[in-house]
Amino acid sequence: MNTKKLTEKEITSIQEVRRNVEQVQVELGRVEYSRLELSARRANVEKWLEDIRTAEVDLAKELQDKYGDGSIDLGEGLFIPTTEDKKDVDGEKSQETTTIDTASEEK
């Protein structure tokens, strides 16, 4: 078999292709690393959300145990009990009721 010498242009082209392949491999590694980091962050946020939901349910139960069924006007800082026969501001009976359960539904 007869060996032949490659031209400088051919050698340069082969080296450039190899460098490009190496760059793609490095970039794929970076992408995979980022994907793993993102997955870990997502798991942390999902755990945080679970903790918030648990705290919400616990708080709603605590408030319901303390005040009973009703709704909360957070802007005024008032608990409004759910009753069929509540009196309005003037002391007159009102048939109007507001029913918003203080307990949150578990999902």
N, C-alpha and C positions, 0 to 999 in steps of 0.2 A: 504494500500500500504506500502510496506516495503522499507525504504530508505537504501541506501548502501553507504559506504565511498569510495571515489575515491582514487586511489593510488597517490603517489607524482609524479610519472612519468606521469600519465594521467593529473594531474593538471598542471604540467609543460608544457606538450604538448598543452593543451588548451590555456594557457597563451602565448605560443610562436605563435600560430596561430593568436590570437587576436593582438599581437604586429605586426605581419606581415601585417595583414589587416590594422592596423592603419598607418603603414609605407607606404603602397600602397596608402591610402587615402591622406596622406601628399604629396607624390610624384605626384599624380594626380593633386593636388592643385597647386603644383609648375609648373607642365607642363602647366596647364591652364593659370596660371599667366604669364608665359613666352610667351605663344601664344598671349595673349592680348597685352603684351608689344611689341611683334614683329608686330602685326597688327597695333598698333599705330605708330611704327617706319616706317612701309611701307607707311602708309597714309602721314606721314611727308615727306618722300622721293618723293612720287608721287606729292605732292604739290610743292616741290622744283623743280622737273622736269617741271611741268606746268609753274612755274615762269621763269625758264630758257628758255623754248620755247617761251614764250611771249616776253622776253627780246631779244631773237634772232630775232624774227619777227620784233619787233620795231626797232632794230639796222639795219636790212636789209632794211627796209622801209626808215629809215633816210639816209642811205648811197645811196640808189637808188634815193631818192629825191635830194640829193646833187650832185651825180656823174652821174646818169642815169644808163642804163642797161650796164652790163659788168661783169667782173670777178675780183677777187682780188688775187694777188700774195702776200700772207702773209709773206713769207720768205724775199721778197724784199721790202715789204711795198708799193706795187704799185697797182693802180686801172687800169685795162685794159678795155677800152670801147669796146663795141660790135659795130663794124662798118663793112660794106661791103668793104670799100675803105680806109683802114688805111695804113699809111706809115711805112716802116720798119726803122731800125736804120740808114741806109744810106740815108734816104729821098726818096727812091724808093717806088712806090706803090706796095703793096702786096695784093694778093687775099685771103690770109689765114686769117681766123677769129677764135677767141676763144669766145665761148658763154657759159658762166656760169652765170646764173641769180643771182644777188646779193640778191634777195628776197628769203626767205625760204618759202617752202610750209607749210601751216598750216595743222596739222593732226587732 
